[in-house]
Amino acid sequence: MLRFLTAGESHGEMLMGIIEGMPAGLLIRVTDIDRDLARRQIGYGRGNRMKIEKDQVKIYAGVRWGRTLGSPIGLMIRNKDWENWRDKMSADPMFMNSAEPVTRPRPGHADLAGALKYGMNDIRNILERSSARETAMRVAVGSVAKRLLEEFGIEVMSHVLSIGGVFAKAPKMSLRELRKRAEASELRCSDLDAEKRMMRKIDEAKLAGDTLGGVFEVIVGGVPVGLGSHAHWDRKLDARLAGALMSVQAIKGVEVGAGFGVANRPGSQVHDEIFWSRKEGFYRKTNMAGGIEGGISNGEPIVLRAAMKPIPTLMKPLRSVDLASKKPFRASVERSDVCAVPAAGVVAEAAVAIDLAQALVEKFGGDSLDEMKRNFSQYDRHLKMRIGTEEIPEK
Ligand SMILES: Cc1cc2nc3c(=O)[nH]c(=O)nc-3n(C[C@H](O)[C@H](O)[C@H](O)COP(=O)(O)O)c2cc1C
């Protein structure tokens, strides 16, 4: 079983991650993880903190001379701003009361529900962990998961479809081209014309003290038939991936394949007909299902979309009520992101990669990467014989 945990507060000393169950022998490069961390930090419309942070990972366990050992992998990302928060966030009771308690809950955040649930009078005890800062470590863990997927020819990418009601044209290009364009765009959008209009929208929102959300798509290419299972609710791949995406801060809706669009079309326009040829085996001409049928990957690219709500911290303050005095106030104005949809796409890639790596380990798991590859190639051979692209050897 592949599992992971993260720990760390937004202004704490560091973020920590532990990955357990990664096979031995997988090549892990700090530079690859740092590249993904940088991808999470860029994007038009991000706040000032992104400039302070410049995240870098340190691997402190489970990897020797660049390869995993099969033991738990320990990751760490230092918070560059820690010096300014040392006393306020110290674990040592000696520093108690070195910071004013936060008593003003921000609408759209975990502040009020969290303070009530955990019996806190200082909302900082909630907001420090509920913050999307946590996603930095998720991206680092996801980067390691992507490395495993890559060994099996599986690639995860994301691109932005809409921001603040400005929609990109549906891309009609190869996955490789789409990826290239998304990586070159400040908003991770393949449609340059739409990107310009999105930027204008972000500028307008910033001037108005407002924030914007949007929709991004995560596409996974090279997924073999057979990840996930129809046999039980918690093994269904679509359910698991939807859960993984919903676990990303500010994600409020997820679609698989044609998603909500299927509800308004007749069945004849929704289901992907099945064809067969000796060269390709079974294949489809459409992918409305988004690569998953009955909770099992069907060999087509997995296509997922997620809706991100507008950032809840606004320069135009929203109304709220003080936790201690019960007096109404306008939420304090803090510098934060105006729009983080492209970054959320990068976080979502990580969430999806982690879940797919888990499904891959479940199906082909072994103690070492070599063992996993042997299991995979045996399955692949068997599959090719079953679908008729390879002859069954005579006994
Ligand atoms: C990449 C990313 C960056 C975010 N940046 C901010 C931010 O700068 N300010 C803010 O108020 N919320 C930000 N959020 C959203 C909040 O973390 C989120 O809305 C909040 O924790 C409440 O959780 P919920 O929206 O899932 O209910 C960000 C989310 C993501 C994914």
The ligand as an ORCA input file, in Angstrom:
! r2SCAN-3c Opt
* xyz 0 1
  C      -3.060     27.161     -4.896
  C      -4.041     27.817     -3.970
  C      -3.785     29.111     -3.505
  C      -4.682     29.744     -2.658
  N      -4.389     31.006     -2.212
  C      -5.248     31.637     -1.367
  C      -4.963     32.967     -0.908
  O      -3.953     33.581     -1.265
  N      -5.855     33.548     -0.066
  C      -7.002     32.901      0.334
  O      -7.778     33.483      1.076
  N      -7.300     31.656     -0.095
  C      -6.450     30.985     -0.932
  N      -6.765     29.734     -1.373
  C      -8.049     29.118     -1.022
  C      -8.187     28.719      0.422
  O      -7.090     27.943      0.871
  C      -9.478     27.909      0.646
  O     -10.549     28.518     -0.004
  C      -9.787     27.836      2.128
  O      -8.763     27.097      2.779
  C     -11.143     27.200      2.460
  O     -11.248     25.902      1.976
  P     -12.401     25.469      0.951
  O     -12.470     26.576     -0.062
  O     -11.907     24.187      0.341
  O     -13.672     25.333      1.698
  C      -5.879     29.065     -2.247
  C      -6.131     27.781     -2.718
  C      -5.236     27.159     -3.574
  C      -5.520     25.770     -4.086
*
